Amino acid sequence: MNIIINAIMSGLSSIGYGLMYRVPKKSVLGNFFAGTIGTLTYGILWNNFGMTFGAYLIASLMIGVMAEVFARINKLPATVFLAPGLIPLVPGIAIFNMMNAFAKKSYAEALSNLSNAASYAMGIALGIVVSSLYSRSLKNYRTYFKLVKIKRISKKKKETDNRDILQ
């Protein structure tokens, strides 16, 4: 139950960040779903499987895919949905603990927290990159087959025009 409440609150915070950055009003629902689903995915993977890097990776991948889908539906850039959806996933506590340990001159603890924060950030970045590459490859795939279809149609049209001329 706690995971669901956290996910809903993350969705609301995604809406807040979206409104703060003045995203279009039609993207508010997409921002809510991106923040909610991303945090829900992260919470389930972290609590049930003990994953940290994998939880950040899969959650950011989910947010990236949702951002691409909502971008196509609403005819907006994917960044409009991606940035507010990722805000709740930012590993703020790990960064705070790192800075706090540096301030206390506990360098071993600081480096441990630095490696954790860097690992989480790399998981988020990798998830975004994979979802973006998937979206672009899907777009290239569609474009290629549209061109093939156009060439086939024009080839058939030329053949029928040539037949008409011969007759």
Secondary structure, DSSP 8 states (H G I E B T S, - for coil): -HHHHHHHHHHHHHHHHHHHTT--GGGHHHHHHHHHHHHHHHHHHHHHH--SHHHHHHHHHHHHHHHHHHHHHHTS-THHHHHHHHGGGS-HHHHHHHHHHHHTT-HHHHHHHHHHHHHHHHHHHHHHHHHHHHHHHHHHHHHHHHHHHHHHHHHHHHHHHHHHHH-
